[in-house]
Amino acid sequence: MPSKAIVDAAHVAIAAVHGLDFLLTWNCTHIANAAMRPRIEAVCRDSGFQPPVICTPDELPPQEEK
């Protein structure tokens, strides 16, 4: 991520460190875009963390009703 996106990087890092399954965001510039996702996932894994699934709320699969 560019240095101007430090808050966006922190958003991803916090989600990874805390083991979140999903990171929902409307930020398609630095987080939820096809070009950035593989790099974000690699940095998380290289740092010893499982990356969250990054998606917009529209992409989140619906939960089944019980």
N, C-alpha and C positions, 0 to 999 in steps of 0.2 A: 504494500500500500504506500502511497506517497506520504511524505512526512506531514503534509497538511491534514492527513486523515488519522491522526493519533487517537482521537476519540473513537473512531470506527474500529481501529485495531484493538483498543481496550475493550470494546463491546465484544468482539470475537474472543479475546483472551479470557475475559471473565466467564463467558459461557463455557469455554473449553476447560478451564481450571476447575470449575464447579460441576463438571460432568453433565451438563444439560444435553438432552437428546436433540432438541431443536433450537435454532436461533431464528426467530421470526423477525423480519425487517422489511421495511419499504425502501431501504437504502440500496438501490440497484447500481449505484455508481461505484462504490468501493467494496460492498459485501456480497449482495445477492445478484451476481452476474456470472455468466458462464466462463469468462476469462479469469476472474479472480478466485473462484471456488477451488480449483485444483491447487493453486499456490497457497491459499489459506489453509487448506487441509494438510498440505505438506509441511508447512511451518508448525502447525499444531502437533502433528505426529513426530516431527524431528525434535520437538520440545518435550516429548513424552506424554502427550495428551491425545485423547480421542477427539477429533473435531465433531462439533454438532452438525446436524443436517441444517444447512442454511437454506432458507426459503422465505418467500413472501407469505403472508397469511392466506392468500388465494391458492397457494400451492400445497398448503398443509392438508394432508388427507383427512377427510371427515372421520370422526369417531363413531363407532357403532353404538347404537342405543342398546341399553341393557334391559 
